[in-house]
Amino acid sequence: MKKKLLQVLEAKCTDMGLSKDSIQQIATIASNGLGEDATDEAIEQRANEYLPVLKAMQAEATRWAQGKKPNTPPATPPTEKPLEANVEAIVEAVTAKFQTKFDEQATTISQLQAQLAKSNRDNLIATETKKLGLTEADMEFVTIPEDADVADYLGRYKQSLVDRGLKPASKDVAAETQKQAEADMAKELLAECEVKTN
């Protein structure tokens, strides 16, 4: 993916005079978050997002080069770094800036994902609570562990309340129990009739 992005960036920067190494460093940063299965459109869009950075690097390098041409020979040998070294320094500065921005965005995304997960879990708990007929008072001091299956945990909690007589059994459960008891009684009567007829 990085190789494709590098090729697109190099094609866009052919007349800028930037070194391949400079473009490669920007391509490394730009490829962050870009999956291996990214489409050509996504790669093109990412390249276009980072193109202003490369143009800014070129402008900065040009400005630096033009500003360093002295009108008179210097009294002492120049101590400035060569142009290529300054371009590398610019690339490093821009890279650091974009890495900071990327890290900030990654943090924001992580926070939003955590909020969404919490919201989904809260909705699931509310739905299961309502389904089981549990009230706010029933749930006041109950904390469901993060790794617990919500439906299973609340089902066992409700059964515990029923077993201790703190909550009536659900009507559905009572009806099902009654049907089972009636079926069992019918089987017993049938068995007794069969014994008497034999």
Buried (B, 14 or more C-beta within 10 A) or exposed (E): BBEBBBEBBBEBBEEBEBBEEBBBBBBEBBBEEBEEEBEEEBBBEBBEEBBEBBBEBBEBBEEBEEEEEEEEEEEEEEEEEEBEEBBBEBBEEBBEEBEEEBEEEEEEEEEEEEEEEEEEEEEBBEEBBEEBBBEEEBBEEEEBEEEEEBBEBBBEBBBEBBEEEEBEBBEEEEEEEEEEEEEEEEEEEEEEEEEEEE
